[in-house]
């Protein structure tokens, strides 16, 4: 948890997510991250946890719209399309994630509740 976002809202979310005072939640999150790391390593040394996460959302039938703050992140996002998760890997991620409890409800979010351009209600993770 040393590489937390620096903006106030995202930083507070990061601190809450990586709070290790609740051992059960910390262990579940660690297991999920370890599972993601194992899967990333199985797909090659250049595969990142974010690529595993993007492919997991794709495997669930969603269309992720990842952000990129620099060219390296944009390339990482595109490179996740070069491979897919196996059914076994999807099951591993589903199992590990099922143990991670929600750490923040939308009403507690420090992020905007309404899009400034469209007025749509939103909850950004």
N, C-alpha and C positions, 0 to 999 in steps of 0.2 A: 504494500500500500504506500510505497514511497513515490510512486509516479502518478499522484492524483492530479486531476484538473486544477487549474489555477484560478478560474473564475469563481466567484463567490457561490453561486447557486450549484454549479456542478461539483465544486470542492466539498460543499456540505453533504451532497448526495454521496460522493465517494467516501467520505469519512464514515457516514452512516452504514454504507454497504460493507466496508472493511473493518467495522467495529468488532473487535475480538472479545469484548466483555461477555458476550453470550456465546459460550463454548459450542453449543449445539448448532447454532446458525453459522458460526465461523467454520466448523468442521464440514458442514454441508456445502458451503461455498468453496472451501478448499478442495473437496472431493470433485465438485463440478469443474473447477479450473484444472485440476489434475487430469480429469477425463478429457477435457478439451486439449490439454497439452499432449496427452498420449495420442489422440487422434491426429493432431497437427503433425507430430513427429512421424506418424505412419505415412503421411502424404508428402513428406519431404522436408528438408532443412529450412526451406524458405517459407513454409506455411505458418501463418500466425494464428493466434487464438481468435482474432477478429474474423479471419477467413473461415474458421470453423463455425463461428457464430452466424456469419452470413449464409453459409451453406446449410446450416441447421434451419434457419428461417425459410430458406428456399425449399428444403425438404418437407416443410410443413405446409407448403402451398401458398406462402406469402411472397410478396415482392418487396424485398428490403430496399430502402433508399438510404444508403449509408452516406455519412458526411465525410469530407476529406479536407484537412487543413493544409495539406501540402501534396506535392507530386508523389512522394513515396507512398502516402496513404491512398491516394487515388489508384496507383498501380497495384497496391495490395488488394484493394476492393475489386478491381478488374480481374486480377489473377485468381480470385476465388472461383471464377467461372470456368477455370481450366480443369476442375475436378469436382467430384460429387461424393457425398457421404454414402457409405454402404448401409444397408438396412440394420446391420449389427451396430454400427456406429450411432445411428439415429436412436436405436433402443438404449444404448449406453448413455447418451446425452439425456434422453427422456427420463431414465431412471435417476441419474445424478441430479437433474434439475428438479425432480419431484420432491426432493428433500430440502430444497432451498425455499424458505418462506419469503413472502413478500415483505420487503423492508420499508416500504413507503406506499401509502395510499395516495391517490390523486389529490385529495383535499389537503394533504400535508406538503405537497410539492412546493419548493421555492421558485419553480419555473413558472412562466406565464400560463394562465389558464385559458386564454383566448388569443387566437392568431390576430395580430394587429392589422393584417391586410384583408383577411376574409371574415373575421369575426367568429370563425368556427371554434368550438370548444376543442381543446386538445390536452393531451397529457404526454409530454416528452419524457423519454426515459434517459 
